[in-house]
Amino acid sequence: MKLYSYFRSSAAYRVRIALNLKGLDYEYLPVHLTRGGGEQLRPEYRKVNPQALVPVLLDGQHTLNQSLAIIEYLDEAHPRPPLLPGDPAARARVRGLAQMIACEIHPLNNTRVLGYLTGAAGVSDEARSAWYRHWVAEGFTALEARLAGDSATGRFCHGDAPGMADCCLVPQVANARRFKCDLSQYPTLVAIDSNCLALEAFQRAAPERQPDAE
């Protein structure tokens, strides 16, 4: 397998975690999202992904995009260890937790949005950071309440084994720390993040461990 990735992309970070949890080897293909106006915008990469986004996973004849879809593909193609539980209601819970991050927090704060704010919209760096922290706080407040008040939460987002929701949580917490978000109101999220980061699969997926890290 080959993974088009950028060390700081939280979406690519999710897939790196999933691949590591599955124990799957892959070739890392770096795509720098800011250098030279963004390597993802080059015609040769648009042939790989017309959306001009990372990650993209190449597995044989299959070209797969969108991080959650890739993670579910990996879980179906390589069932052990599972990243989604077998029970339908539990699977829906994990998908919901993952989507609270990947579909609600991340899209408002990704590289494209932040670049537009400071570029075309003329927003100051200070205002951009305030925007970022606002949406992290909105999302994390809801996520903390969802996890802290549910008996299905264990050492990880669902039970005592890492899964798809944890693949999404850890990159988002890492980004929140990078933007100096106050995490003191989210003890459940911080505890789960700590449990995840104790595992080698999460450590090896970290941005600073990637070959294109700066």
C-alpha positions in Angstrom: 0.0 0.0 0.0 1.0 3.6 -0.6 -0.3 6.6 1.4 -0.3 10.1 0.1 0.2 12.1 3.3 1.3 15.4 4.8 2.8 15.3 8.3 0.6 18.0 9.7 -2.7 16.9 8.1 -5.0 15.5 10.8 -7.0 13.5 8.2 -3.8 11.8 7.1 -2.8 11.4 10.7 -6.0 9.4 11.3 -5.2 6.9 8.6 -1.6 6.5 9.7 -2.9 5.5 13.1 -5.3 3.0 11.6 -2.6 1.5 9.5 -0.3 1.1 12.5 -3.1 -0.3 14.7 -3.7 -2.9 11.9 0.1 -3.6 11.7 0.0 -2.8 8.0 3.1 -1.7 6.1 2.9 1.2 3.6 5.0 3.5 1.6 4.8 7.2 2.6 4.3 9.6 -0.3 4.6 13.2 1.0 2.4 15.9 -0.4 3.3 19.4 1.0 0.2 21.4 1.4 1.8 24.8 1.6 5.1 24.7 -0.2 5.0 26.4 -3.6 1.4 27.2 -3.3 0.5 23.6 -2.4 1.8 20.5 -4.1 -1.8 19.0 -3.9 -2.9 21.5 -6.5 -0.5 20.3 -9.1 -2.0 18.6 -12.2 -0.2 15.3 -11.5 -1.7 15.1 -8.0 -5.2 16.1 -9.1 -5.1 13.0 -11.3 -4.7 11.0 -8.1 -7.4 13.0 -6.2 -9.4 15.6 -8.1 -10.3 17.1 -4.7 -6.6 18.0 -4.2 -6.7 16.7 -0.6 -4.8 14.2 1.5 -4.9 11.4 2.4 -5.2 9.0 -0.5 -4.5 5.3 -0.1 -3.4 3.2 -3.0 -4.0 -0.5 -2.4 -3.4 -2.5 -5.5 -5.8 -1.3 -8.1 -7.8 0.7 -5.6 -7.5 4.4 -5.1 -9.2 5.5 -1.9 -9.8 8.9 -0.5 -11.6 10.5 2.5 -10.1 9.4 5.8 -13.1 7.8 7.4 -13.9 5.8 4.3 -10.3 4.6 4.2 -10.4 3.5 7.8 -13.6 1.6 7.3 -12.1 0.0 4.2 -9.1 -1.1 6.2 -11.3 -2.5 8.9 -13.3 -4.6 6.4 -10.3 -5.7 4.5 -8.2 -6.5 7.6 -10.6 -7.3 10.4 -8.1 -7.8 13.2 -7.9 -5.9 15.4 -11.3 -4.3 14.8 -11.6 -0.5 14.7 -15.4 -0.7 14.8 -17.4 -2.9 17.2 -19.6 -5.6 15.9 -22.9 -4.5 17.5 -24.9 -2.2 15.2 -25.7 0.4 17.9 -22.1 0.4 19.1 -20.9 0.8 15.5 -23.2 3.8 15.1 -21.9 5.3 18.4 -18.3 5.1 17.2 -19.1 6.5 13.8 -21.0 9.3 15.5 -18.0 10.2 17.7 -15.7 10.1 14.7 -18.0 12.3 12.7 -18.3 14.8 15.5 -14.6 15.4 14.9 -14.1 14.7 11.3 -17.3 16.3 10.0 -17.9 19.1 12.5 -14.7 20.4 14.0 -12.0 19.6 11.4 -13.7 21.1 8.3 -14.0 24.5 9.9 -10.3 24.5 10.8 -8.5 22.7 8.1 -5.6 24.2 6.0 -7.8 25.4 3.2 -10.2 27.3 5.5 -7.4 28.9 7.6 -5.6 29.9 4.4 -8.7 31.5 3.0 -9.2 33.4 6.3 -5.8 35.0 6.2 -5.7 35.3 2.5 -8.8 36.3 0.6 -10.8 37.3 3.7 -8.0 39.4 5.0 -8.3 38.1 8.6 -5.4 38.7 11.0 -3.4 35.9 12.4 -4.8 36.6 15.8 -8.4 36.5 14.6 -7.6 33.3 12.7 -6.4 31.6 15.9 -9.4 32.9 17.8 -11.6 31.3 15.1 -9.7 28.0 15.5 -10.0 28.0 19.2 -13.7 28.9 19.1 -14.7 25.9 17.0 -12.5 23.5 18.9 -14.2 24.6 22.1 -17.6 24.2 20.6 -16.8 20.7 19.4 -14.8 19.5 22.4 -17.5 20.7 24.8 -20.1 18.5 23.1 -17.6 15.6 22.7 -16.6 15.7 26.4 -20.3 15.6 27.4 -21.0 12.7 25.1 -18.1 10.6 26.3 -18.1 11.5 30.0 -21.8 10.7 30.4 -21.7 7.3 28.6 -21.0 4.0 30.3 -19.7 2.7 26.9 -16.7 5.0 27.3 -13.7 3.2 28.7 -10.0 3.9 28.6 -10.6 4.8 25.0 -13.6 6.4 23.2 -15.4 3.1 23.1 -14.4 0.5 25.7 -10.9 -0.5 26.5 -9.4 -0.9 23.0 -8.6 1.9 20.5 -10.8 2.3 17.5 -11.9 4.7 14.7 -13.0 7.4 17.1 -9.6 7.4 18.8 -8.0 7.7 15.4 -9.9 11.0 15.0 -9.6 12.3 18.5 -5.8 12.2 18.9 -5.0 14.3 15.8 -7.6 16.9 16.8 -6.2 17.1 20.3 -2.7 17.5 18.9 -3.9 20.4 16.7 -5.7 22.0 19.6 -2.4 22.0 21.6 -0.6 23.4 18.6 -3.0 26.3 18.5 -2.8 26.7 22.3 -6.4 25.8 23.0 -7.3 25.5 26.7 -8.0 21.8 27.3 -8.6 22.0 31.1 -12.4 21.7 30.6 -12.1 18.3 28.8 -10.6 15.8 31.3 -12.2 12.8 29.5 -10.7 13.8 26.2 -7.3 14.4 27.7 -7.3 11.1 29.5 -8.2 9.2 26.4 -5.6 11.0 24.4 -3.0 10.1 27.0 -4.0 6.4 26.9 -3.7 6.4 23.1 -0.3 8.1 23.1 1.1 5.4 25.4 0.7 3.0 22.4 3.4 2.6 19.8 0.8 2.7 16.9 -0.1 6.3 17.9 3.5 7.3 18.6 4.7 6.2 15.2 1.9 8.1 13.5 2.7 11.4 15.2 3.5 14.3 12.9 7.0 14.8 14.2 7.8 11.1 13.4 7.0 11.5 9.7 9.7 11.7 7.0 8.4 15.1 5.8 8.2 16.6 9.3 9.6 20.2 9.5 
